[in-house]
């Protein structure tokens, strides 16, 4: 069970970035579904008028992916018997 949990926790940030990237490109989720990618895609038309409207979702994705990566690393360290002291 431990290798599956570690694998999923380390792959989750990649899934988030892939979904957001595909949605920005138009190959992901459609409008009624909430998504970071839809927010970024909508913000690109208003970038010159209000740049913060674009940078907030980008910053949100960055923080989320960083947090999930650190969580995955912590889970891997917790389940790896070679790193115990």
C-alpha positions as CSV (number, residue, x, y, z in Angstrom):
1,X,0.0,0.0,0.0
2,X,2.9,2.4,0.8
3,X,4.3,2.5,-2.8
4,X,0.9,3.3,-4.2
5,X,0.4,6.2,-1.7
6,X,3.8,7.6,-2.4
7,X,3.4,7.3,-6.2
8,X,0.1,9.1,-6.2
9,X,1.3,11.8,-3.8
10,X,4.3,12.5,-6.0
11,X,2.3,12.4,-9.3
12,X,-0.5,14.7,-8.1
13,X,1.3,18.0,-8.8
14,X,1.9,16.9,-12.4
15,X,-1.7,16.1,-12.9
16,X,-2.7,19.6,-11.6
17,X,-0.3,21.3,-14.0
18,X,-1.3,19.1,-16.9
19,X,-5.0,19.8,-16.4
20,X,-4.5,23.5,-16.1
21,X,-2.2,23.6,-19.1
22,X,-4.6,21.6,-21.3
23,X,-7.5,23.8,-20.2
24,X,-5.6,27.0,-21.1
25,X,-4.9,25.5,-24.5
26,X,-8.6,24.7,-25.0
27,X,-8.3,20.9,-24.8
28,X,-9.3,20.5,-21.1
29,X,-12.4,21.3,-19.1
30,X,-15.3,23.4,-20.4
31,X,-16.9,26.5,-18.9
32,X,-19.3,25.3,-16.1
33,X,-16.5,23.3,-14.4
34,X,-14.3,25.4,-12.1
35,X,-10.6,25.2,-13.0
36,X,-7.4,27.1,-12.6
37,X,-6.9,26.8,-16.4
38,X,-10.2,28.4,-17.2
39,X,-9.4,31.3,-14.9
40,X,-6.1,31.9,-16.6
41,X,-7.7,31.5,-20.0
42,X,-10.3,34.1,-19.2
43,X,-7.7,36.4,-17.7
44,X,-5.5,36.5,-20.8
45,X,-8.0,38.8,-22.6
46,X,-7.9,41.3,-19.7
47,X,-4.1,41.2,-19.1
48,X,-3.3,44.7,-20.3
49,X,-6.1,46.3,-18.2
50,X,-5.5,44.3,-15.0
51,X,-2.4,42.1,-14.8
52,X,-3.2,41.0,-11.3
53,X,-6.2,39.1,-12.7
54,X,-3.8,36.8,-14.5
55,X,-1.0,36.6,-11.9
56,X,-3.2,35.6,-9.0
57,X,-4.3,32.2,-10.5
58,X,-0.8,31.6,-11.7
59,X,0.5,32.3,-8.2
60,X,-2.2,30.0,-6.8
61,X,-1.2,27.1,-9.1
62,X,2.5,27.6,-8.2
63,X,1.8,27.6,-4.5
64,X,-0.5,24.5,-4.8
65,X,2.0,22.6,-6.9
66,X,4.9,23.4,-4.5
67,X,2.8,22.4,-1.5
68,X,1.7,19.1,-3.1
69,X,5.3,18.4,-4.1
70,X,6.5,19.0,-0.6
71,X,3.7,16.9,0.8
72,X,4.6,14.1,-1.6
73,X,8.2,14.3,-0.6
74,X,7.2,14.1,3.1
75,X,5.0,11.1,2.5
76,X,7.8,9.4,0.6
77,X,10.2,10.1,3.5
78,X,7.6,8.8,6.0
79,X,7.1,5.5,4.2
80,X,10.7,4.9,3.2
81,X,12.3,2.6,5.9
82,X,15.9,3.5,4.8
83,X,15.5,7.1,5.9
84,X,14.4,6.4,9.5
85,X,16.8,7.4,12.2
